[in-house]
Amino acid sequence: MVDTLRESGGNQKSRPSPVTATERYEHKNFVDRSGSVWNYSILYDDDIITFQNGTNYSLYKKFGSKPLEVFDTPGFQFTVWAPNATRVSVIGNFNNWDPLSHPLTPRWDKSGIWEGFIPGIEKGQLYKYHITGFENRITEKGDPLAHY
């Protein structure tokens, strides 16, 4: 299965954000923009806690691919749960399906969540996750929380 990047609707938050309206993630955190994937996150600590407890009933709002603008650069945020992976990357027609060009970063909290912002991707691009797992087994998976 190949997923298509789409505009996501209903991005309303169900709780107050710890970041004020004038303050964004990149204002409080270092974002390394030197690589093809930027270390950006749209997850808060309570998102991780409720995810790990099995009580996060709105994963679709944070996981999958989300159109974003970071430092005035449009692109897509990718978030996927791959707890046994040793490497996860995004492959698609935007990078000629190259598994080395857009690696995601595992979260520091050992939640099994991999994420990253890929600048310059346009709406409508096809993509999959390229996952390296146990014993270097390679799997290419469609996004389980893709937006159609």
Residue frames as qw, qx, qy, qz and C-alpha x, y, z in Angstrom:
[[0.000, 0.889, 0.458, 0.000, 0.00, 0.00, 0.00],
 [0.392, 0.160, 0.010, 0.906, 1.25, 3.47, -0.90],
 [0.102, -0.760, -0.515, 0.384, -0.14, 6.48, 0.90],
 [0.295, 0.617, 0.247, 0.686, -0.75, 9.94, -0.50],
 [0.234, -0.221, -0.376, 0.869, 0.01, 13.10, 1.46],
 [0.088, -0.696, -0.571, -0.427, -3.14, 15.10, 2.01],
 [0.137, -0.481, 0.219, -0.838, -4.16, 18.24, 3.80],
 [0.323, -0.297, -0.852, 0.285, -5.31, 17.28, 7.27],
 [0.302, -0.585, -0.195, -0.727, -8.44, 18.83, 8.67],
 [0.729, -0.607, -0.238, -0.208, -9.65, 19.14, 12.23],
 [0.592, 0.261, -0.479, 0.593, -6.34, 20.07, 13.79],
 [0.404, -0.718, 0.064, -0.564, -8.15, 21.46, 16.82],
 [0.297, 0.239, -0.807, 0.452, -6.44, 20.56, 20.08],
 [0.596, -0.531, -0.563, -0.216, -8.51, 18.97, 22.81],
 [0.622, -0.618, -0.262, 0.404, -6.43, 20.56, 25.56],
 [0.024, 0.985, -0.129, -0.108, -4.60, 23.82, 26.10],
 [0.800, 0.419, -0.201, 0.379, -1.19, 23.86, 24.49],
 [0.634, -0.595, -0.086, 0.487, 1.84, 24.47, 26.71],
 [0.400, 0.011, 0.279, 0.873, 3.15, 26.69, 23.91],
 [0.184, 0.631, 0.308, -0.688, 1.49, 30.09, 23.61],
 [0.619, 0.706, 0.341, -0.055, -0.05, 31.34, 20.37],
 [0.279, 0.918, -0.278, -0.045, 3.05, 33.38, 19.59],
 [0.256, -0.609, 0.751, 0.007, 5.49, 30.69, 20.66],
 [0.892, 0.261, -0.261, -0.260, 6.13, 27.58, 18.56],
 [0.960, -0.203, 0.057, 0.183, 8.18, 24.41, 19.09],
 [0.707, 0.396, -0.044, 0.584, 11.12, 25.93, 17.22],
 [0.075, -0.824, 0.143, -0.543, 11.11, 28.93, 19.59],
 [0.670, -0.626, 0.305, -0.257, 11.73, 26.72, 22.63],
 [0.881, -0.160, 0.418, 0.154, 13.75, 23.86, 21.12],
 [0.091, -0.570, 0.608, 0.545, 16.77, 23.52, 18.87],
 [0.835, 0.444, 0.283, -0.160, 15.81, 22.35, 15.38],
 [0.423, -0.387, 0.615, 0.540, 18.71, 20.97, 13.37],
 [0.620, 0.684, 0.144, -0.356, 18.03, 22.10, 9.80],
 [0.049, -0.649, 0.657, 0.380, 21.29, 20.80, 8.33],
 [0.282, -0.043, 0.940, 0.186, 19.96, 17.42, 7.15],
 [0.239, -0.167, -0.678, -0.675, 17.20, 16.25, 4.84],
 [0.519, -0.586, -0.601, -0.159, 14.99, 15.55, 7.89],
 [0.042, -0.556, 0.333, -0.760, 14.67, 18.10, 10.68],
 [0.321, -0.182, -0.845, 0.387, 14.31, 17.00, 14.31],
 [0.334, -0.225, 0.013, -0.915, 10.88, 18.49, 14.83],
 [0.122, -0.251, -0.942, 0.186, 8.07, 17.21, 17.05],
 [0.386, -0.385, -0.215, -0.810, 4.38, 17.92, 17.41],
 [0.702, -0.373, -0.607, 0.000, 4.05, 15.60, 20.42],
 [0.268, -0.694, 0.337, -0.577, 3.80, 16.81, 24.00],
 [0.002, 0.277, -0.892, 0.356, 4.68, 14.80, 27.12],
 [0.575, 0.107, 0.556, -0.590, 1.02, 14.09, 27.86],
 [0.749, 0.409, -0.301, -0.425, 0.60, 12.72, 24.31],
 [0.416, 0.380, -0.821, 0.095, 3.33, 10.16, 25.07],
 [0.230, -0.125, 0.790, -0.555, 1.91, 9.27, 28.48],
 [0.707, 0.239, 0.303, -0.592, -1.60, 8.68, 27.15],
 [0.672, 0.457, -0.512, -0.278, -0.18, 6.79, 24.16],
 [0.250, 0.318, -0.883, 0.238, 1.80, 4.46, 26.43],
 [0.343, 0.032, 0.719, -0.604, -1.21, 3.98, 28.71],
 [0.072, 0.282, 0.892, 0.346, -3.44, 3.15, 25.74],
 [0.047, 0.715, 0.591, -0.371, -5.74, 6.09, 26.45],
 [0.000, 0.428, -0.259, -0.866, -4.79, 8.44, 23.62],
 [0.509, 0.491, 0.701, -0.097, -7.98, 8.38, 21.57],
 [0.409, 0.886, 0.074, -0.205, -6.88, 10.96, 19.01],
 [0.644, -0.315, 0.473, 0.513, -3.64, 9.52, 17.62],
 [0.538, 0.563, 0.488, 0.395, -4.76, 10.43, 14.13],
 [0.019, 0.996, 0.088, 0.012, -4.24, 14.10, 15.05],
 [0.306, -0.826, 0.441, 0.170, -0.52, 13.60, 15.71],
 [0.591, -0.209, 0.723, 0.289, 0.61, 10.42, 13.91],
 [0.644, 0.587, 0.456, 0.181, 0.96, 9.88, 10.18],
 [0.425, 0.162, 0.198, 0.868, 1.91, 12.77, 7.94],
 [0.050, -0.847, -0.426, 0.313, 0.91, 16.34, 8.71],
 [0.427, 0.651, 0.124, 0.616, 1.44, 19.43, 6.55],
 [0.468, -0.752, -0.186, 0.425, 3.42, 22.02, 8.52],
 [0.397, 0.805, -0.107, 0.428, 5.45, 25.13, 8.06],
 [0.731, -0.554, -0.067, 0.394, 8.67, 25.31, 10.12],
 [0.353, -0.500, 0.218, 0.760, 10.86, 28.42, 9.92],
 [0.435, 0.640, -0.053, -0.631, 8.65, 29.58, 7.03],
 [0.156, 0.330, -0.850, -0.379, 9.49, 26.38, 5.14],
 [0.830, 0.020, 0.050, -0.555, 6.55, 24.19, 4.06],
 [0.282, 0.301, -0.910, -0.039, 6.81, 20.44, 4.34],
 [0.802, -0.307, -0.351, -0.372, 5.38, 17.44, 6.17],
 [0.331, -0.501, 0.691, -0.402, 5.83, 16.10, 9.69],
 [0.750, 0.040, -0.627, -0.207, 6.03, 12.29, 9.89],
 [0.377, -0.413, 0.659, -0.502, 5.30, 10.36, 13.09],
 [0.817, 0.037, -0.498, -0.288, 5.08, 6.57, 13.31],
 [0.662, -0.512, 0.486, -0.251, 5.25, 3.95, 16.05],
 [0.828, 0.344, -0.443, 0.013, 7.86, 1.27, 15.27],
 [0.608, -0.724, 0.277, -0.173, 8.98, -0.04, 18.69],
 [0.872, -0.220, 0.371, 0.232, 11.28, -2.81, 17.46],
 [0.634, 0.740, 0.018, 0.222, 12.85, -0.86, 14.61],
 [0.659, -0.383, 0.087, 0.641, 16.53, -0.07, 14.46],
 [0.121, -0.211, 0.307, 0.920, 16.03, 2.38, 11.60],
 [0.351, 0.685, 0.628, -0.115, 13.00, 4.06, 10.00],
 [0.126, -0.257, 0.296, 0.911, 13.00, 6.27, 6.93],
 [0.533, 0.619, 0.343, -0.464, 10.42, 7.79, 4.64],
 [0.313, -0.089, 0.706, 0.629, 10.61, 6.72, 1.02],
 [0.442, 0.685, 0.470, -0.339, 8.59, 8.03, -1.88],
 [0.618, 0.612, 0.313, 0.381, 8.53, 9.52, -5.33],
 [0.047, -0.993, 0.081, -0.070, 10.00, 12.74, -3.85],
 [0.312, -0.732, 0.597, 0.098, 13.31, 10.91, -3.14],
 [0.590, 0.407, -0.638, -0.282, 13.22, 8.19, -5.83],
 [0.926, -0.276, -0.162, -0.201, 12.31, 5.63, -3.14],
 [0.499, 0.460, -0.574, 0.458, 15.79, 5.92, -1.61],
 [0.721, -0.573, -0.390, 0.006, 15.76, 4.44, 1.94],
 [0.644, -0.176, -0.227, 0.709, 18.92, 6.34, 2.94],
 [0.204, 0.435, 0.140, 0.866, 17.85, 9.88, 2.08],
 [0.366, -0.531, -0.005, -0.764, 15.17, 10.67, 4.70],
 [0.494, -0.145, -0.805, 0.295, 15.77, 8.83, 8.01],
 [0.469, -0.744, -0.175, -0.442, 13.47, 9.59, 10.94],
 [0.146, 0.435, -0.664, 0.591, 14.73, 9.98, 14.51],
 [0.540, -0.427, -0.723, 0.052, 13.58, 7.87, 17.46],
 [0.342, -0.829, -0.007, -0.443, 12.24, 9.86, 20.39],
 [0.175, 0.503, -0.676, 0.509, 14.54, 10.12, 23.38],
 [0.567, -0.313, 0.420, -0.636, 11.84, 8.75, 25.74],
 [0.046, -0.158, 0.984, 0.063, 12.07, 5.16, 24.40],
 [0.601, 0.280, 0.384, -0.643, 8.39, 5.21, 23.39],
 [0.547, 0.166, 0.769, 0.287, 9.15, 3.51, 20.07],
 [0.375, 0.862, 0.304, -0.155, 7.97, 6.59, 18.20],
 [0.528, -0.041, 0.354, 0.771, 10.01, 7.84, 15.24],
 [0.197, 0.892, 0.368, -0.172, 9.49, 11.33, 13.88],
 [0.410, -0.261, 0.271, 0.831, 10.84, 14.14, 11.75],
 [0.361, 0.800, 0.190, -0.439, 9.95, 17.06, 9.52],
 [0.587, 0.102, 0.537, 0.597, 10.80, 16.80, 5.83],
 [0.129, 0.668, 0.032, -0.733, 10.93, 20.23, 4.18],
 [0.165, 0.420, -0.546, -0.705, 9.87, 20.80, 0.61],
 [0.128, 0.216, 0.955, 0.156, 7.53, 17.84, 0.18],
 [0.351, -0.006, -0.179, -0.919, 4.36, 18.83, -1.60],
 [0.660, 0.128, 0.498, -0.548, 0.83, 17.61, -1.10],
 [0.840, 0.416, -0.059, -0.345, 0.03, 14.53, -3.18],
 [0.253, 0.581, -0.774, -0.003, 3.44, 12.84, -3.00],
 [0.925, -0.137, -0.317, -0.157, 3.39, 9.06, -2.57],
 [0.003, 0.624, -0.682, 0.382, 5.27, 7.62, 0.40],
 [0.887, -0.259, -0.379, -0.049, 5.87, 4.58, 2.61],
 [0.446, -0.770, 0.442, -0.113, 7.94, 3.83, 5.69],
 [0.739, 0.369, -0.547, 0.138, 11.12, 1.81, 5.14],
 [0.635, -0.653, 0.285, -0.299, 11.70, -0.03, 8.43],
 [0.530, 0.358, -0.741, 0.203, 14.76, -1.99, 9.47],
 [0.744, -0.519, 0.073, -0.415, 13.89, -4.32, 12.32],
 [0.738, -0.449, 0.502, -0.043, 15.13, -7.35, 14.22],
 [0.723, -0.080, 0.578, 0.371, 18.02, -9.16, 12.51],
 [0.048, -0.386, 0.384, 0.837, 18.14, -6.35, 9.91],
 [0.295, 0.463, 0.818, 0.172, 14.84, -7.48, 8.40],
 [0.039, 0.110, -0.196, -0.974, 13.58, -4.83, 5.95],
 [0.173, 0.592, 0.784, -0.067, 9.89, -4.00, 5.71],
 [0.024, -0.092, -0.215, -0.972, 8.19, -1.33, 3.63],
 [0.011, -0.525, -0.807, 0.271, 4.88, -0.32, 5.15],
 [0.053, -0.644, -0.369, -0.668, 2.11, 2.03, 4.21],
 [0.047, -0.253, 0.431, -0.865, 1.33, 4.60, 6.86],
 [0.189, -0.391, -0.895, 0.102, -1.23, 3.07, 9.26],
 [0.028, -0.718, -0.465, 0.518, -2.54, 6.55, 10.12],
 [0.212, 0.072, 0.441, 0.869, -2.41, 8.08, 6.66],
 [0.299, 0.521, 0.374, -0.706, -5.08, 10.67, 5.90],
 [0.310, 0.277, 0.770, 0.484, -7.21, 10.02, 2.84]]
